[in-house]
Amino acid sequence: MKIVEVLGPGCNNCRRLEAVAREAVVIAGVEAEIRHVTDYQEILAHGVMSTPGLVIDGKVVSVGRIPSASDIAGWLTA
């Protein structure tokens, strides 16, 4: 099972990224747990200074933007 973390305080872009990540999980056909991390200390622990951020299995894959569902699906299956 993949662990997907959306990093951000809960702004519109963060919520959009979470929705796109959920769509990507369906596209990729993988089992994943999606977490929304709002704690600033935890976000900074990942080295993310600009939100939204996206982490897959502990690896930061996107910062400060909303990637497409197909991009995220590719990262999930890589």
C-alpha positions in Angstrom: 0.0 0.0 0.0 1.2 3.5 -0.9 1.2 6.3 1.6 0.3 9.7 -0.1 0.7 12.8 2.0 -0.7 16.2 0.9 1.2 18.9 2.8 -0.6 22.2 3.4 -2.6 24.3 5.8 -6.0 23.4 4.2 -6.2 26.2 1.6 -8.1 25.8 -1.7 -5.0 24.6 -3.5 -4.3 22.0 -0.8 -7.8 20.7 -1.0 -7.6 20.6 -4.8 -4.4 18.6 -4.7 -6.0 16.1 -2.3 -8.9 15.6 -4.8 -6.5 15.2 -7.7 -4.4 12.7 -5.7 -7.5 10.7 -4.9 -8.4 10.7 -8.6 -4.8 9.6 -9.4 -5.1 6.6 -7.1 -8.1 5.4 -9.0 -6.4 6.0 -12.4 -3.3 4.1 -11.2 -5.4 1.3 -9.7 -3.2 1.1 -6.6 -4.2 0.8 -3.0 -3.2 4.0 -1.1 -3.8 5.8 2.1 -4.1 9.5 1.6 -3.2 11.8 4.5 -3.6 15.6 4.7 -0.8 17.0 6.8 -1.5 20.5 8.2 1.1 20.6 11.0 3.7 23.2 10.0 6.5 21.4 11.8 5.7 18.1 10.0 5.6 20.0 6.7 8.9 21.6 7.3 10.4 18.3 8.4 9.9 17.2 4.7 11.8 20.3 3.6 8.8 21.8 2.0 8.7 25.6 2.2 6.0 26.2 -0.4 2.6 24.5 -0.3 0.9 22.5 -1.5 3.4 19.6 -1.3 2.9 16.0 -2.3 4.8 13.1 -0.7 4.6 9.5 -1.9 6.1 6.9 0.4 8.2 9.4 2.2 9.6 11.0 -1.0 8.7 14.6 -1.9 7.5 14.6 -5.5 5.9 18.0 -5.9 6.1 21.4 -4.2 4.2 24.6 -4.7 1.9 23.4 -7.5 -0.9 21.0 -8.4 0.4 18.3 -10.7 -2.1 16.5 -13.0 -3.8 13.3 -12.0 -1.8 11.4 -14.7 1.5 12.7 -13.4 0.6 11.6 -9.9 -0.6 8.2 -11.2 2.8 7.8 -12.9 4.6 8.5 -9.7 2.4 6.0 -7.9 3.2 3.2 -10.3 6.9 4.0 -10.7 
